[in-house]
Amino acid sequence: MAVTLRRYCLPGAVVGRMGKRRRNPWFNVLHKLMVIVTLIVPILSLLTGAQTPTRQITVDARKQTPISPYIYGINYPDSNFGDWLDDWDRHHDAFTLAREGGNRFTAYNWETNASNAGNDYFFENDDYLGKSNEPGWTVKEFLTHVQRTGAASLLTVPTLGYVSADKDNNRDGGKDVNNSKDYIHTRFHRSIARKPGGRFAYPPNLNDGVVYEDEFVHWVESVKSANTPVWFSLDNEPDFWHNTHLRIKPTAPTYAEIIANNIEYASAIKGVAPKSLVFGPVNYGWYGFRAFQGAPDANGRIFVDAYLAAMQSASEKAGKRLLDAYDFHWYPEAMGDGVRIVYNAAPDKPGTVTARIQAPRSLWDPTYVEQSWITNSNGKKPIRLLPDMLERVQKNYPGTKLSISEYDFGGRDKISGALAQADALGIFGRYGLFAACHWGLNYKEHAAMAGFQAFTNYDRAGSRFGNIGLEVYGESPSDNSVYASLDSNNPNRLTIVVINKTTLAQPMKISLKGFQPKSGRTFVVSDGVFDKPSNIEVRVTPASASMTAPPLSISTISLSR
């Protein structure tokens, strides 16, 4: 009986007569040791950083793909134009492309720099884009500042058909142009793709009540610098015009309408700037490029497919390519704990942080399903945005580039935002995106800026990620992302960006094929360490580099041979 009972006793207890337990004399000592260990281990973990098993990553420098230099872009933000120019002059080192776009430029009158705010601000006409009446002043100033830093420019060509006629933001008793009688004719000028006869002038005729957009493009071509690219975008978010600019366009545009519109304006642009690139249709987001915001003539067609096929057909008839880049916007709809990740002003919850860090996976990952209305509407399928869009381009208009001229993952002042931003840039490069521009990032938003700088200025002395992408194996997408590159201007340098998405330190052993380093340095961005990266040890052999990525961090490793 005693033996049988003893099998079920707790450690440290023996069974005496009548089955009663008595303490083993060593039990108290062992128990105290266990209590001490239980208390000390968590403390040591907090002090030293608990670690996961070593991650085995492989970088193959023999397998290479080009990375577009134009994925590190930014938009003219929703702030004072002069302030933005000053900010650009001081902090342009993080960016390679600047876009002058957004809702404001749909009704921008280049002849006077007047614009209409749409529903962003009372539908008023005003001088927000420039108090100067010098024709093209706003665009000229933008180009002057951007081009002298060596960055490319993406300018908006209005295509809706009307632009602001004045800067009077309080006429007829209110800000809204709707307060004015027959406002469409008294507060706006007609905007037309082509000037009859093609006799361009500068300054343009300010008294004819018409603004010609090919005359605008012709003028841009005459004043721009030839040293950096200047491209043209076909307006902004036409799928949402009937909301953002309903005073001009009160009804939703159709597939047929926007396709005809873009063919007309793209042809006009190419007629005066044949070597420039044209970006379109600048969809606002998922429902825009899938169904053009529920256009009545969709008839079950995916908008991307219909648009690309139509632009290819029109290009064949014209004998020249009319569309160079399919452009759209991406503001993730991913939710965490009931909060959408892009809401920078909303308080983050634990689930919001997790959702933001994982959100870039929807750009590519065939196994990841985010929590959003998008996945709820598509049968809980992965979004895999970039592979899907690239497949549609290849099927319907091969050779068309892909561009995301507005995006934002939120958390601009949080480490989760830094991680998401860096991860997105790595994905853009890996999947061959041609151009990308963050919406309105301010240099004071240090976390998101650090996400950029992990690629564009990782040592804060001008060092950049390379322009030749390398194949990487062994990543665990929920826990880490690893991106690697060579630099065509310096083939003796290999750069690796390691993103640790977990709250534990991750030891990394990165095996190298086709590159034998002699030395290495590591620059680390972590929570609260955004402006001046910390340096941690990287152990280098001729065949590998090893380091421990701190919790929730971005580590840029520079290897030299």
VOMIPA-621918 format. One line per field, with one value per residue (C-alpha): residue number from 0; x, z, y. Coordinates in Angstrom, 2 decimals, m for minus. Each point is the difference from the previous one (the first is absolute). Layout:
% VOMIPA-621918
pos (NUM_...)
xx (X_...)
zz (Z_...)
yy (Y_...)
//
This chain:
% VOMIPA-621918
pos (0_1_2_3_4_5_6_7_8_9_10_11_12_13_14_15_16_17_18_19_20_21_22_23_24_25_26_27_28_29_30_31_32_33_34_35_36_37_38_39_40_41_42_43_44_45_46_47_48_49_50_51_52_53_54_55_56_57_58_59_60_61_62_63_64_65_66_67_68_69_70_71_72_73_74_75_76_77_78_79_80_81_82_83_84_85_86_87_88_89_90_91_92_93_94_95_96_97_98_99_100_101_102_103_104_105_106_107_108_109_110_111_112_113_114_115_116_117_118_119_120_121_122_123_124_125_126_127_128_129_130_131_132_133_134_135_136_137_138_139_140_141_142_143_144_145_146_147_148_149_150_151_152_153_154_155_156_157_158_159_160_161_162_163_164_165_166_167_168_169_170_171_172_173_174_175_176_177_178_179_180_181_182_183_184_185_186_187_188_189_190_191_192_193_194_195_196_197_198_199_200_201_202_203_204_205_206_207_208_209_210_211_212_213_214_215_216_217_218_219_220_221_222_223_224_225_226_227_228_229_230_231_232_233_234_235_236_237_238_239_240_241_242_243_244_245_246_247_248_249_250_251_252_253_254_255_256_257_258_259_260_261_262_263_264_265_266_267_268_269_270_271_272_273_274_275_276_277_278_279_280_281_282_283_284_285_286_287_288_289_290_291_292_293_294_295_296_297_298_299_300_301_302_303_304_305_306_307_308_309_310_311_312_313_314_315_316_317_318_319_320_321_322_323_324_325_326_327_328_329_330_331_332_333_334_335_336_337_338_339_340_341_342_343_344_345_346_347_348_349_350_351_352_353_354_355_356_357_358_359_360_361_362_363_364_365_366_367_368_369_370_371_372_373_374_375_376_377_378_379_380_381_382_383_384_385_386_387_388_389_390_391_392_393_394_395_396_397_398_399_400_401_402_403_404_405_406_407_408_409_410_411_412_413_414_415_416_417_418_419_420_421_422_423_424_425_426_427_428_429_430_431_432_433_434_435_436_437_438_439_440_441_442_443_444_445_446_447_448_449_450_451_452_453_454_455_456_457_458_459_460_461_462_463_464_465_466_467_468_469_470_471_472_473_474_475_476_477_478_479_480_481_482_483_484_485_486_487_488_489_490_491_492_493_494_495_496_497_498_499_500_501_502_503_504_505_506_507_508_509_510_511_512_513_514_515_516_517_518_519_520_521_522_523_524_525_526_527_528_529_530_531_532_533_534_535_536_537_538_539_540_541_542_543_544_545_546_547_548_549_550_551_552_553_554_555_556_557_558_559_560)
xx (0.00_2.80_1.78_m3.16_m0.75_3.54_m0.30_m2.43_1.83_1.37_3.79_1.62_m2.57_0.25_m2.79_0.03_m2.24_m3.71_0.81_0.69_2.67_3.01_2.54_3.28_2.65_1.34_m3.41_0.18_3.42_m1.14_m3.21_1.89_2.35_m2.96_m1.61_3.24_0.43_m3.63_0.55_3.42_m0.56_m2.64_2.17_3.03_m2.14_m1.08_3.56_1.74_m2.79_m1.41_0.97_m1.51_2.05_2.49_m1.68_1.77_m0.20_1.68_0.85_0.94_1.97_0.04_m3.76_m0.65_m2.90_0.02_m1.58_m1.63_1.54_m3.42_m1.72_1.32_m2.43_m2.17_m2.98_m0.40_m1.88_m3.12_1.87_1.23_1.81_2.86_0.55_0.15_2.63_2.11_m0.45_0.96_3.20_1.02_m1.13_m0.02_2.74_m2.65_m1.85_0.65_m3.38_m2.46_m3.60_m2.01_m3.46_m3.09_m3.54_1.21_1.42_m3.20_m1.15_3.43_0.21_3.63_m0.58_m0.68_0.74_m3.61_m1.52_m3.13_0.07_m2.89_m1.55_3.31_m0.87_m3.42_0.38_1.68_2.13_3.14_3.73_1.04_2.35_1.53_m0.72_2.03_m1.90_3.09_m1.01_1.38_1.63_m1.01_1.33_3.16_0.85_m0.68_2.25_2.76_0.28_m0.49_2.19_2.99_0.26_0.08_m3.47_m2.60_m3.33_m3.55_m2.39_m3.80_m1.82_m3.65_m2.38_m3.44_m0.86_m0.21_2.59_m0.39_m0.56_0.81_1.47_m2.99_m0.73_m2.93_m2.10_m3.77_m0.29_1.87_3.06_m1.79_0.02_m3.55_m1.06_0.70_m2.63_0.93_3.25_1.22_0.34_0.79_2.41_1.72_1.71_m0.23_3.06_0.74_2.55_1.23_0.36_m1.40_2.78_2.67_1.38_1.21_0.79_1.52_m1.52_m3.23_m3.11_m1.69_m3.13_m1.33_m1.69_1.76_3.04_1.86_1.81_2.33_1.13_0.75_2.05_1.81_0.94_1.24_2.20_1.52_0.84_0.94_3.58_1.19_2.02_m2.83_m3.28_m3.31_m3.12_m3.73_m2.94_m3.56_m1.76_m0.77_m2.46_m2.63_m2.01_m0.77_m0.55_m3.75_0.84_3.13_m0.95_m3.74_m0.44_1.76_m0.91_m3.26_m0.43_2.24_2.21_m0.24_2.62_m0.64_0.18_3.30_1.61_m0.93_1.14_3.41_0.56_m0.72_2.28_2.78_0.06_0.22_2.87_1.93_m0.49_2.13_2.12_0.58_2.91_m1.74_m1.98_m3.76_m1.51_m3.67_m2.79_1.05_m2.70_m0.77_0.20_m1.30_m3.60_1.27_2.33_m2.28_m3.36_0.58_m2.07_m2.95_m0.23_m3.30_1.66_2.34_m2.03_2.12_3.28_3.04_0.83_3.77_m0.46_m2.45_2.08_3.31_m1.49_m1.60_3.22_1.94_m2.52_0.11_3.81_0.05_m2.31_2.11_3.22_1.59_m0.34_m2.48_0.19_3.37_m0.96_m3.20_m0.32_m2.21_m0.14_0.25_m1.22_m0.33_m3.44_1.53_m1.52_1.27_m2.13_m2.55_2.45_1.10_3.78_0.28_m1.73_3.08_m1.96_m1.88_1.45_1.65_m1.15_2.08_m1.94_0.52_3.75_0.03_m2.25_2.24_3.20_m1.55_m1.85_2.80_m0.45_m3.22_2.23_1.30_m0.56_m2.25_m0.50_m0.97_m3.61_m0.40_m3.05_m1.78_m3.11_2.07_0.65_m3.54_m1.29_2.32_m0.69_2.82_2.63_3.48_0.28_3.56_m0.30_3.21_0.17_m3.66_0.42_3.16_m1.80_m2.82_2.48_1.79_m3.29_m1.58_2.77_3.50_2.80_m2.11_1.72_m1.72_m0.21_m1.54_0.00_m1.64_0.21_0.26_0.16_m0.61_1.93_2.26_1.29_0.09_2.44_m2.78_m0.23_3.76_m0.06_m2.94_1.58_3.32_m1.72_m2.07_3.11_1.71_m3.03_m0.27_3.56_m0.35_m3.14_1.20_m2.24_1.11_m1.05_m1.54_m0.74_m0.96_m2.82_1.15_2.63_1.45_3.61_m1.18_m1.70_3.24_m1.08_m1.30_2.96_2.31_m1.77_1.00_3.51_0.69_0.24_0.86_2.37_0.63_3.17_m1.35_3.03_m1.51_0.42_m2.81_m1.42_1.21_m1.82_0.43_m2.31_1.25_m1.92_m0.66_m1.03_m1.07_m2.19_m2.96_m2.40_m1.93_3.22_2.53_0.77_3.44_0.96_3.43_1.66_3.16_0.92_0.89_2.20_1.83_m0.03_2.15_m2.87_m2.97_m2.85_m2.56_m3.08_m1.30_m3.42_m0.83_m3.77_m0.05_0.48_2.89_3.60_0.67_3.48_0.67_2.56_0.01_1.78_1.43_0.34_2.04_1.35_2.85_0.08_3.00_m1.73_m3.43_m1.92_m3.55_m2.31_m3.08_m3.27_m2.15_m2.74_1.10_3.23_m1.00_2.27_3.39_0.17_1.85_2.87_0.04_2.50_m0.09_2.25_1.40_1.57_0.76_m3.29_m2.37_m1.02_m1.55_m1.73_m2.85_m2.88_m1.46_m3.74_m2.18_2.90_1.42_3.66_1.89_3.18_2.74_2.51_3.23_2.45)
zz (0.00_0.89_m3.28_m2.00_1.74_m0.42_m3.81_0.28_2.57_m0.74_m0.28_3.35_1.92_1.30_1.31_3.56_1.76_m0.56_m3.32_1.66_m1.53_1.80_m1.32_m1.54_1.87_m3.37_m1.04_1.75_m1.52_m3.53_0.41_1.01_m2.96_m2.38_1.41_m0.44_m3.59_m0.78_1.19_m1.55_m3.53_m1.01_1.43_m1.95_m3.12_0.38_0.62_m2.70_m2.47_m0.26_m3.22_m2.43_m1.66_m2.60_m3.32_m3.00_m2.94_m3.39_m2.33_m3.53_m1.69_m3.24_m0.50_m0.75_m1.03_m0.48_2.59_m1.30_1.53_0.01_2.72_2.71_m0.75_1.85_m0.77_0.41_3.31_1.29_1.41_m1.02_m3.34_1.08_3.17_m2.03_m2.31_3.04_1.48_m3.31_m0.18_3.47_m0.08_m3.64_0.59_0.88_m3.32_m3.70_m1.43_0.83_m1.19_m0.29_0.23_2.07_m0.01_m0.26_m3.47_m1.65_m0.50_m0.02_m2.50_m1.05_m1.58_3.38_2.62_1.21_1.22_1.59_3.29_m0.81_2.99_1.87_0.88_m0.82_m3.81_0.01_m2.67_1.54_m0.22_2.03_m2.77_m0.54_0.65_m3.06_m3.27_m2.07_m2.39_1.20_3.11_2.26_m2.39_m0.78_3.68_0.59_m2.89_0.99_3.51_m0.88_m3.09_1.50_2.54_m2.77_0.65_m2.63_m0.19_m0.65_m0.95_m0.21_m3.19_0.75_m2.21_1.57_m2.35_2.33_1.99_2.45_m1.52_3.13_3.50_1.72_2.99_1.31_m2.94_0.08_3.72_0.43_m0.75_m2.13_m3.68_m0.02_1.59_m3.30_m2.71_m3.00_1.82_m2.57_m2.52_2.33_2.43_m2.34_m3.38_m2.51_m0.02_m3.35_m0.96_m3.25_m1.18_m3.51_m2.45_2.55_0.14_3.57_1.76_3.24_1.75_m1.08_m0.87_3.31_m1.55_m2.16_2.85_m1.01_1.35_m2.33_1.64_m2.88_0.18_3.68_m0.79_m2.81_2.42_2.58_m2.66_m0.70_3.61_1.57_0.48_m2.34_2.78_1.80_m1.24_m0.02_m0.57_m0.27_1.86_m1.34_2.77_3.39_1.21_m2.77_1.50_2.87_m1.92_0.67_3.70_0.24_m2.84_m0.31_m0.82_m3.29_m0.43_1.82_m1.62_0.22_m3.07_m1.89_m1.36_m3.52_1.11_1.84_m2.68_m2.70_2.27_0.62_m3.64_m0.98_2.60_m0.31_m3.75_0.56_2.49_m2.28_m2.84_1.75_2.33_m1.95_2.17_3.33_1.87_0.54_3.19_0.30_1.00_3.62_1.73_3.61_1.26_m0.14_m1.03_m2.51_m1.97_0.39_m0.95_m0.40_3.10_m1.29_m3.44_m1.70_m3.12_1.84_m1.06_2.12_m1.52_2.15_m0.69_m0.18_m2.75_m2.02_0.30_m0.94_m2.98_m1.24_0.41_m1.91_m2.82_m0.12_0.00_m2.94_m1.95_0.91_m0.95_3.35_3.63_1.75_3.53_1.57_3.60_1.54_3.10_3.06_3.71_2.94_3.46_1.79_1.36_2.53_3.49_3.43_3.14_m1.94_m1.11_m3.63_m0.12_m2.13_2.59_1.32_2.49_1.49_3.09_m0.87_1.74_0.15_m2.91_m2.02_0.43_m1.07_m3.00_m1.16_0.28_m1.97_m2.54_m2.61_m0.45_m1.89_m2.67_m0.93_2.42_m1.41_3.53_1.84_0.48_1.71_1.96_m2.24_m2.06_m3.05_1.15_1.37_m3.49_m1.94_1.87_2.53_m2.69_0.19_m1.81_m1.41_m1.57_m2.00_m1.55_m0.98_m1.60_m1.82_m1.40_m1.28_m1.61_m1.70_m1.30_m1.23_m0.86_0.30_0.67_2.10_3.22_3.39_2.33_3.39_0.13_3.44_2.97_3.77_2.58_2.95_3.27_m1.26_3.51_1.19_m0.41_m1.63_m2.69_m0.54_m0.43_m2.41_m2.05_m0.33_m0.83_m2.72_m1.61_0.00_m1.62_m2.61_m1.05_0.03_m2.16_m2.58_0.79_m2.16_2.17_3.40_2.04_3.66_0.68_1.75_2.35_2.18_1.10_3.61_m0.20_0.98_0.03_m3.56_m1.17_1.62_m1.99_m3.16_1.18_0.70_m3.81_m1.08_2.70_2.48_1.55_m0.17_m2.13_m3.41_m0.29_m1.86_m0.74_m3.36_m3.34_m0.70_1.98_1.15_0.65_3.67_1.54_3.49_1.10_2.31_m1.20_3.25_1.99_m2.33_m3.43_m1.59_m3.11_m1.65_m2.77_m1.88_m1.29_m3.68_0.88_2.73_m0.61_3.09_2.32_0.87_2.07_2.00_1.79_2.80_1.47_3.30_0.42_3.39_3.58_0.46_m1.15_m3.09_m0.60_m3.74_m1.95_m3.59_m2.37_m3.06_m3.47_m2.63_2.40_2.51_2.50_2.03_2.31_0.97_1.90_1.29_0.45_2.12_0.38_2.95_2.11_0.98_m1.99_m3.31_m0.79_0.90_m0.60_2.53_m0.98_0.98_m0.68_m3.25_m0.18_m3.50_m1.65_m3.70_m0.34_2.50_2.20_3.43_2.30_2.48_m1.08_2.99_0.66_m2.37_m1.97_m3.45_m0.43_m3.10_m0.46_m2.27_m1.07_m1.85_m1.76)
yy (0.00_2.37_m0.68_0.52_3.26_1.21_0.04_2.90_2.07_3.43_0.32_0.46_m2.04_m3.58_m2.15_m1.32_m2.39_0.30_1.83_3.33_2.28_1.34_2.49_m1.13_2.05_1.35_1.26_3.37_0.73_m0.89_1.94_3.15_m0.36_m0.36_3.14_1.96_m1.19_0.83_3.55_0.57_m1.34_2.59_2.77_m1.21_m0.25_3.60_1.15_m1.99_m0.63_m3.48_m1.72_m2.39_m2.76_1.20_0.77_m1.47_2.42_m0.32_2.88_m1.04_2.79_m1.99_0.42_3.65_2.23_3.79_2.27_3.16_3.13_1.68_m2.04_2.35_2.83_2.49_2.22_3.72_m0.25_1.67_2.98_3.44_m0.19_2.24_m2.00_m3.19_1.44_0.94_m3.48_m1.57_2.05_m1.17_m3.64_m1.06_m2.59_m2.59_0.29_m0.59_1.06_2.79_0.11_3.19_m1.46_m0.70_1.38_3.59_m0.51_m1.24_3.61_1.65_2.87_0.24_3.40_1.68_m2.71_0.12_m3.27_m1.42_m1.88_m2.32_m1.69_0.19_3.60_1.41_m0.28_3.40_1.64_1.51_0.68_m3.05_m1.17_3.40_3.64_0.91_0.50_m0.72_m2.80_m3.31_1.48_m2.90_m2.63_1.95_0.39_m3.69_m1.05_2.40_m1.41_m3.66_m0.16_1.75_m2.83_m2.62_m1.43_m0.82_1.86_m1.18_2.83_m0.13_0.94_0.90_m2.01_0.55_2.86_3.02_1.93_2.87_3.42_2.04_m0.03_1.58_m2.24_2.03_1.13_0.38_m0.59_m3.26_m2.08_m2.59_0.90_m1.33_3.29_1.74_0.04_m2.14_m0.78_m2.52_2.81_2.90_m1.67_m2.44_0.00_m2.80_m2.22_m1.65_m2.64_1.59_3.57_0.36_0.68_m0.84_3.53_0.18_3.22_1.13_1.73_m1.67_1.97_0.81_1.49_m2.83_m1.89_m3.24_m1.83_m2.37_m2.89_m0.80_3.64_m0.62_m3.13_1.80_2.77_m2.55_m1.58_3.42_0.87_m3.34_m1.10_m2.74_m1.61_m1.83_m1.52_1.90_m2.12_0.71_m1.49_m0.11_1.92_m1.54_m2.66_0.35_m2.86_2.39_3.24_m0.06_0.19_2.13_2.37_m0.37_3.69_m0.74_m3.66_m0.82_m3.42_m3.04_m0.50_m3.27_m2.37_1.31_3.62_m0.19_m2.16_2.52_2.83_m1.57_m0.86_3.60_1.59_m2.58_0.60_3.74_m0.38_m2.34_2.45_2.64_m2.17_m3.23_m1.15_0.53_m2.65_0.12_m1.43_m0.95_m0.41_0.79_m2.09_0.86_m3.60_m3.57_0.64_2.54_m2.24_m3.00_1.55_3.75_0.67_m2.03_1.63_m0.90_m1.42_m2.38_m3.04_m2.29_1.19_0.72_3.64_m0.56_m2.56_2.08_3.16_m1.59_m1.83_3.23_1.99_m2.64_0.07_3.81_m0.07_m2.39_2.31_3.04_m1.77_0.86_m0.95_2.29_m1.44_m0.71_m0.77_m1.33_2.14_m0.48_0.84_m2.36_0.96_m3.35_m0.84_m2.42_0.19_m0.95_0.14_2.03_2.70_0.45_0.08_3.16_2.19_1.76_2.06_m2.95_m1.70_m3.29_m3.14_m3.20_m1.44_3.19_m0.23_m3.64_0.68_2.88_m2.01_m2.87_2.18_0.16_m3.74_0.77_1.52_m3.46_m2.91_m2.78_m1.38_3.17_1.14_3.35_1.08_2.52_0.58_m0.94_m3.55_m0.23_0.77_m2.30_m3.22_0.38_m0.37_1.56_3.33_m0.57_3.43_0.36_m3.48_0.29_3.41_m1.06_m3.03_2.21_2.37_m2.85_m1.41_3.23_2.48_m1.52_2.41_2.38_0.99_m0.08_3.00_0.80_3.79_0.21_m2.36_0.08_m2.80_2.30_0.12_2.76_0.70_m3.62_m2.87_m2.03_2.68_m0.09_m3.78_0.10_2.80_m1.80_m3.29_1.68_1.51_m3.37_m1.61_2.78_m0.70_m3.77_m0.04_2.50_2.98_2.91_2.96_0.65_3.12_0.14_2.42_3.15_m1.36_2.74_m0.07_0.44_m3.40_m1.67_m3.63_m0.19_2.09_m2.53_m2.72_1.87_0.73_m3.67_m0.16_3.51_1.33_m2.77_1.45_3.58_0.81_m0.75_m3.79_m1.72_m3.42_m1.28_m0.02_m3.72_m2.26_m3.40_m3.19_m0.78_m3.34_m0.99_2.90_m0.55_2.73_0.32_0.45_1.56_1.39_0.09_1.98_0.02_1.96_0.79_3.44_0.29_2.99_m1.92_m3.78_m0.58_0.96_m2.19_1.46_m1.98_1.34_m2.22_0.79_m1.69_0.10_m1.74_1.15_m2.43_0.35_m2.13_m1.45_m0.10_m1.96_1.23_m2.34_1.72_m1.46_1.82_2.63_m0.34_2.85_1.08_2.45_1.29_2.65_0.03_3.02_m0.67_1.87_m1.03_1.52_3.50_m0.28_1.55_2.91_m1.48_m3.76_m2.10_m2.26_m3.66_m2.74_m1.95_m3.05_m0.50_m3.04_m0.47_m1.85_1.62_2.88_m0.53_2.45_0.20_2.20_1.85_m0.22_2.05_1.38_0.73_m0.93_1.11_m2.04_1.32_m2.65_0.76_m2.28)
//
